[in-house]
C-alpha cells in the first residue's frame, strides 16, 4: 500500500464501478491503461482531483454537508486549505465554497464523474492534500 491508499480504503475502491473510475480518469485527463489496476488508477485520480481543485475548487451540493461534517477535523481542514477557505474552517464554509463550483458543473459538465464521486472520496482527497505525489 501507499501513504495515500491504505488497506481500509480498498473496499471503498472496489465498490466504485470500473466504468465510473474510468470516466473519472478521463475527466481528469489521465491516461487509462488497457489493464486497469484500480488502486494505482485511483491514486492518480486523487492527485488529479487535488490539482483541479487548486484551480477550480471541488463541487459540493447541499446534500454533501453530512459527508463534510463526518470528516475528521484534520481532513476537513486539509480540504478547506485546498479550497482557500478562511479560518476557522467549518463544514458549512467548505460547502458554501463548493456550492458555487457545483452550480458550474451542473451547467457546463452535467453527470460529471468527478462531481459524482467527490463526496465518496472526501477522506482520500484530504489525504492526497497532505501527502505529496511520489
C-alpha positions as CSV (number, residue, x, y, z in Angstrom):
1,X,0.0,0.0,0.0
2,X,1.0,3.6,-0.3
3,X,0.7,6.5,2.1
4,X,-2.4,7.6,0.2
5,X,-4.3,4.4,-0.3
6,X,-4.4,2.3,2.8
7,X,-5.7,-1.2,3.4
8,X,-9.0,0.1,4.8
9,X,-9.6,2.1,1.6
10,X,-9.6,-1.0,-0.7
11,X,-13.2,-1.9,0.0
12,X,-14.4,1.6,-1.0
13,X,-12.3,1.5,-4.2
14,X,-13.7,-1.9,-5.1
15,X,-17.3,-0.6,-4.7
16,X,-16.8,2.1,-7.3
17,X,-17.9,0.7,-10.6
18,X,-15.0,0.3,-13.1
19,X,-16.8,2.4,-15.7
20,X,-17.1,5.3,-13.1
21,X,-13.4,5.0,-12.3
22,X,-12.5,5.2,-16.0
23,X,-14.8,8.1,-16.5
24,X,-13.2,9.9,-13.6
25,X,-9.8,9.3,-15.1
26,X,-10.9,10.5,-18.5
27,X,-12.4,13.6,-17.0
28,X,-9.1,14.4,-15.2
29,X,-7.1,13.8,-18.5
30,X,-5.4,10.7,-17.0
31,X,-4.4,8.0,-19.5
32,X,-6.3,4.8,-18.7
33,X,-4.2,1.7,-19.3
34,X,-5.5,-1.4,-21.1
35,X,-5.0,-3.4,-17.8
36,X,-6.6,-1.4,-15.0
37,X,-5.1,-1.6,-11.6
38,X,-7.9,0.1,-9.5
39,X,-5.6,1.2,-6.7
40,X,-3.0,2.8,-9.0
41,X,-5.6,4.4,-11.1
42,X,-7.5,5.7,-8.1
43,X,-4.3,7.2,-6.7
44,X,-3.6,9.0,-9.9
45,X,-7.2,10.3,-10.0
46,X,-7.0,11.5,-6.4
47,X,-3.9,13.6,-7.2
48,X,-5.7,14.8,-10.3
49,X,-8.7,15.9,-8.3
50,X,-6.4,17.8,-5.9
51,X,-4.7,19.5,-8.8
52,X,-8.0,20.5,-10.4
53,X,-9.4,21.7,-7.1
54,X,-6.5,24.1,-6.8
55,X,-7.7,26.0,-9.9
56,X,-11.5,25.5,-9.8
57,X,-12.4,24.1,-6.4
58,X,-14.4,21.0,-5.5
59,X,-18.1,20.6,-6.4
60,X,-20.4,20.1,-3.4
61,X,-24.2,20.0,-3.4
62,X,-26.4,20.8,-0.4
63,X,-26.6,17.1,0.2
64,X,-22.9,16.8,0.9
65,X,-23.0,18.7,4.2
66,X,-23.3,15.5,6.2
67,X,-20.3,14.0,4.4
68,X,-18.2,17.1,5.2
69,X,-19.4,17.1,8.9
70,X,-18.4,13.4,9.2
71,X,-14.8,14.1,8.3
72,X,-12.1,14.2,10.9
73,X,-11.2,17.8,11.7
74,X,-7.7,17.4,10.2
75,X,-9.3,16.2,7.0
76,X,-11.8,19.0,6.8
77,X,-9.0,21.5,7.4
78,X,-6.9,19.9,4.6
79,X,-9.8,20.3,2.2
80,X,-10.5,23.8,3.5
81,X,-6.9,24.9,2.9
82,X,-7.1,23.3,-0.6
83,X,-10.2,25.4,-1.3
84,X,-8.7,28.5,0.4
85,X,-11.5,28.7,3.0
86,X,-10.8,31.3,5.6
87,X,-10.2,30.2,9.2
88,X,-11.8,28.8,11.2
89,X,-12.6,26.1,8.7
90,X,-16.0,24.6,9.1
91,X,-18.1,22.2,7.0
92,X,-20.5,24.9,6.3
93,X,-17.8,27.2,4.9
94,X,-16.4,24.4,2.7
95,X,-19.9,23.6,1.5
96,X,-20.6,27.2,0.6
97,X,-17.4,27.4,-1.5
98,X,-18.2,24.1,-3.2
99,X,-21.8,25.1,-4.0
100,X,-20.5,27.7,-6.5
101,X,-18.4,25.0,-8.2
102,X,-21.3,22.6,-8.2
103,X,-23.5,25.1,-10.0
104,X,-20.8,25.5,-12.7
105,X,-20.6,21.7,-13.0
106,X,-24.4,21.4,-13.3
107,X,-24.5,24.0,-16.1
108,X,-21.3,23.0,-18.0
109,X,-20.5,19.4,-17.0
110,X,-23.7,17.6,-16.2
111,X,-23.4,14.0,-15.0
112,X,-19.7,14.5,-14.4
113,X,-17.8,11.6,-12.8
114,X,-15.7,13.9,-10.7
115,X,-18.7,15.7,-9.2
116,X,-20.5,12.4,-8.6
117,X,-17.5,10.7,-6.8
118,X,-16.1,13.6,-4.8
119,X,-18.4,13.1,-1.7
120,X,-17.5,9.4,-1.6
121,X,-13.8,10.1,-1.8
122,X,-13.5,13.0,0.7
123,X,-11.2,11.2,3.2
124,X,-8.9,10.1,0.4
125,X,-8.9,13.6,-1.2
126,X,-8.0,15.0,2.2
127,X,-5.1,12.6,2.5
128,X,-4.0,13.4,-1.1
129,X,-3.7,17.1,0.1
130,X,-1.4,16.0,2.9
131,X,0.9,13.5,1.1
132,X,3.0,14.7,-1.9
133,X,2.9,12.7,-5.1
134,X,5.7,10.2,-5.2
